[in-house]
Amino acid sequence: MPMEPDTETALKQTARFAAEAVCVGGSNFLNGDLKRGSAYAVIGLLARATLGVPGALLVAAASFVDSTSGKSLPEHLGLNQPRAKPAPTVAETV
């Protein structure tokens, strides 16, 4: 049986999502993190100017994930895992 989020958590998530729709970095502003919210806002503007709407959406997604989970988007997706060391060669084992 899946756990259902409580109403307060659901409302907070909805407010953060709506804030990102209004302004990139808005969810961080709602959390009171003005420094991080401002950084995401500037990066979002630059991404929109260079990459268009997809760039701004990517930055908004990263900001939302950061404000809700405390992790960056690559951390959340598991993209920054350390690479596995290559197996030792025969010459290294002798």
C-alpha positions as CSV (number, residue, x, y, z in Angstrom):
1,M,0.0,0.0,0.0
2,P,1.6,3.3,-1.1
3,M,2.0,6.0,1.5
4,E,-0.1,9.1,0.9
5,P,1.6,12.5,1.5
6,D,-0.1,14.6,4.1
7,T,-2.0,17.7,2.9
8,E,0.6,20.2,4.2
9,T,3.4,18.5,2.2
10,A,1.3,18.4,-0.9
11,L,0.4,22.1,-0.6
12,K,4.0,23.1,-0.1
13,Q,5.1,21.1,-3.2
14,T,2.3,22.6,-5.3
15,A,3.3,26.1,-4.1
16,R,7.0,25.5,-5.0
17,F,6.0,24.1,-8.4
18,A,3.8,27.2,-9.1
19,A,6.6,29.5,-8.0
20,E,8.9,27.8,-10.6
21,A,6.3,28.5,-13.2
22,V,6.3,32.2,-12.4
23,C,10.1,32.6,-11.9
24,V,13.0,30.2,-12.3
25,G,14.4,29.9,-8.8
26,G,11.0,30.7,-7.2
27,S,10.9,27.6,-5.1
28,N,14.1,28.5,-3.5
29,F,12.8,32.0,-2.8
30,L,9.8,30.4,-1.0
31,N,12.2,28.4,1.1
32,G,13.9,31.6,2.1
33,D,17.1,30.8,0.3
34,L,17.6,34.1,-1.5
35,K,21.2,33.5,-2.6
36,R,20.4,30.2,-4.3
37,G,17.1,31.5,-5.7
38,S,18.9,34.5,-7.3
39,A,21.6,32.2,-8.7
40,Y,18.9,30.0,-10.4
41,A,17.1,33.1,-11.6
42,V,20.2,34.4,-13.3
43,I,21.1,31.1,-14.7
44,G,17.6,30.6,-15.9
45,L,17.6,33.9,-17.8
46,L,20.9,33.0,-19.4
47,A,19.7,29.6,-20.3
48,R,16.5,31.0,-21.9
49,A,18.6,33.6,-23.8
50,T,21.0,31.0,-25.2
51,L,18.9,27.7,-25.4
52,G,15.4,29.0,-25.4
53,V,12.5,27.6,-23.5
54,P,14.0,24.1,-23.1
55,G,17.1,25.6,-21.3
56,A,14.9,27.6,-18.9
57,L,12.8,24.5,-18.2
58,L,15.9,22.4,-17.4
59,V,17.1,25.1,-15.0
60,A,13.6,25.4,-13.4
61,A,13.6,21.6,-13.0
62,A,17.0,21.7,-11.3
63,S,15.9,24.4,-9.0
64,F,12.7,22.6,-8.0
65,V,14.5,19.4,-7.3
66,D,17.1,21.2,-5.3
67,S,14.5,23.0,-3.2
68,T,12.4,20.0,-2.5
69,S,15.0,17.3,-2.0
70,G,18.2,19.2,-1.0
71,K,20.1,17.4,-3.8
72,S,21.2,18.7,-7.2
73,L,19.5,17.3,-10.3
74,P,22.6,15.1,-11.3
75,E,22.8,13.8,-7.7
76,H,19.1,13.0,-7.7
77,L,19.3,11.2,-11.0
78,G,22.5,9.4,-10.0
79,L,24.6,10.9,-12.7
80,N,27.5,11.9,-10.5
81,Q,28.4,8.5,-9.3
82,P,32.1,7.7,-9.2
83,R,33.3,5.7,-12.1
84,A,34.3,2.2,-11.5
85,K,38.0,1.5,-11.5
86,P,39.1,-0.7,-14.5
87,A,40.1,-4.2,-13.7
88,P,43.8,-4.8,-13.2
89,T,45.7,-6.0,-16.1
90,V,47.9,-9.1,-16.1
91,A,51.0,-7.0,-15.9
92,E,49.7,-5.2,-12.8
93,T,48.9,-8.4,-10.9
94,V,52.4,-9.9,-11.3
